[in-house]
Amino acid sequence: MEKYVCGVCGYEYDPEVGDPENGVDPGTAFEDIPEDWVCPVCGAEKEEFEPEE
């Protein structure tokens, strides 16, 4: 699964880790995160994330 990076603050979403503090279980692909999820660091919306290069 691909990692995604926040274009605002640089936070990296790693699907192996997820974001359990915000309801995203480990093993959750970025595409499967709910649309209302936001960056846990800066609050940017999901659409601000880009695949890691």
N, C-alpha and C positions, 0 to 999 in steps of 0.2 A: 504494500500500500504506500502511496505517495505522501510525502510530507508537504505541508502548505505553510507559507510565511505571510504574516500580516504586513501589508504594504505601508501601514502607518507607523508601527513601532518595531517591527522585526521579530515579534513573537513567532516561534515555530510550533505549529500543531503537528505532533507526532502521533499517528494512529495507533501505534503500539502502546502508547501511554494514555491517550485520550485526554479528557479534561474532567476527571471524576468529581472535582469540587463544584462543577457546573452542570452535572448530569450527563456527561458524555463518557460512557464506559470505555476502558481499554479495548482495542481491537475494532473501534468504530472508524470506518473510512470517512474522509472529509465530506464526501458527497452525501453520506447518511446522517450527518449532523443536522438537527432541526434548523430551519431557516431563521429562527429568531435567536439563535446562539450568537454571542458576540465575543470578541477577543477578551480573554480574562485579564489582560494587562491594561489595554487602553480603551476597550469598549467599542472598537471598530466593528462594523457589521461584517457578516460572512463574505459579502461580495468584495470586500477589500483584500481578501487573501488570494495569493497566487501560488501555483505549484512551485516547489523548490527546484532550482536548476542545478 
